[in-house]
Amino acid sequence: MLPSSFPAPDLFSPATGEPALRWGVLAPGRIAGNFVGAMHRNTAQRVTAVASRSLERAQAFAREHGADTAYGSYEALVADPAVDVVYVAAPASEHLRLGLLALGAGKHVLIEKPMATNAADAQQLVDAAASAGTLLMEAMWSRYLPQSSVITKLIADGVLGEIRAVHADFGQAKASNPGHRLFRKELGGGALLDLGIYPVQLASMVLGAPRTITAVGAIGDTGVDIYSTLVLGYDTPAQSTLSTSLLARTPSVAAIMGTEARIELGSPFHVPTTLVLGDNEFLAPTLTWTDPTGVALLEGLSWEATALARFVGEGRTESPLHDLAETVSILATIDEALRQLAA
């Protein structure tokens, strides 16, 4: 029997005791602009410095977002004592270098997903963070959305019974452009690292690391994966079926199925969305959960900023919702999938 209502989500609401940190941004671009804008509109966190290889670009970003200081080098920003936490928004190929630079300067670090282009590089960052004693976190913003809290509570409460399957897809129709970062292997491009990581992390959140990985798909003319489907097996009788594509716009929905009930996430499932809870009877009534916070679409990037500040205030060196071992494990799954696609 379904519950009469959904559990209340645990929220990373601003100004609830977390420190107001001073943020520095490395590599200002579209992703950085979305994150900083959402952070400034919805949290107590503030960007105080920005750095780019182009001083003019850094200055323009600083003017737009109200940062005090602009630097023409990444080294100058991480040396700034007025910066508490560094947000790395460069292409994935630069995450290892810039992450190590910031950690070496003793800063807390938030790195855009994927944390690195492979598990070995991610482990280097984890080891550097352990040596520095500072917090390192991947910007897997979906984990900090209210819906993720509701999902984990429903599973922990046994509402779904034993989990038997996770289905998720995320694909976008991208015109083939050899110069675009998504089609450039040297920049960490490809469907799996940029889009497919969202389905993979959902399966990881629900079922943990897989025991078996089977991948089918294709490598495109520029050397990056352009579409794939992953089937993941576990020590339990459960299976994840995950797909991604740069060639087609897919529904971008997800579902978690158990022996007692199922959860269906509305499209696109990795941003603030709705949940539908139903039992396993055909055409049985369902319950719908709608995010009550009003923080919609890309404004949801703000939740991870407050989460990081709260974790710093608690003296943590990693996220309890998406720890560093899991971050490395997810990249190991993608590593194996890419190996199979290239074989």
ABEGO torsion letter per residue (X at the ends): XBBABBBBBBBBBBGAGBBBBBBBBBGBBAAAAAAAAAAAAABABBBABBBBABAAAAAAAAAAAGBABBBABAAAAAABAABABBBBABBAAAAAAAAAAAAAAGBBBBBBOBABABAAAAAAAAAAAAAAGBBBBBBBAAAABAAAAAAAAAAAAGAAEBBABBBBBBBBBBBBBAABAAABAAAGBEAAAAAAAAAAAAAAAAAEBBABBBBBEBBBAAGBBABBBBBBBBABBBBBBBBBBAABBBAGBBBBBBAABBBBBBOBAABBBBBBBBBABBGBBBBBBBBAAGBBEAAAAAAAAAAAAAAAAAGBABBAABBAAAAAAAAAAAAAAAAAAAX
